[in-house]
Amino acid sequence: MQLKSKSLRGVVQPLSYVDSMLRQQGFTRSAGKSSPAYDVVIFDSSTSTSYFLRIPTRYQIPYSSNGELKVKFGQPYLEAKEKLKALSRQVTFIPTPVREAAEHKLAEIADYLQSPPKES
């Protein structure tokens, strides 16, 4: 399920700042050759189900004035760790409190990005 985050999508920041800030917020950086994506698990205790909130990024050119690599935020999304089966077909249901928790997390990250680090 894609989440609407107008204040986050398309934001460009130095990779070191994004990496540090998201790790402080509990995200882990997924491994891979392509641009980094950041994941955090949200656990719903009422259903004992885990959900992944993922924030994709992609490398941005040009670099910052000090030569540091920048990334641009993509569209965040939320998905169940294990999809629920209903009526013999794959259906993903994300409870409203879990979706709201993910949206609050994204808003908090967007707030941090309002005061980016000064470029040297």
Steps between C-alpha positions, in 0.01 A plus 500: 500500500652830394478781753440860412779715638508826311752649742748213449471381141747670268713652777874501419757484781860384548520121539700521824232717663213280378678183610583635845157651563304194386718263702436715808127456428537120509528432127749259346656545161426217261794350321526504126679646203232754418407811694440447872161428649424529871273264693344497845273236650172607658348234723125490557451340841124463454549260208859388574593598145812682381497758222787653305516872431742559213637831377675463164760749383702544185835657441482856377745683278653757533674448829485760774745790485745307720489198267274288722254260344133599527184290497143579404212349699249285314145396587491325840296183535373267768444127470425204722792274577275204427202566279162378619304254287128546456257337263780303327678812380775719633364802686700748700318676780680765702314616811435872533716540818799344320452727198469803728818400689687480168366840392607654833848354455522653153382838632769487769766430238370785284534732803866403538556574133366854541829595667761327280871513581698796376721427200862594547 
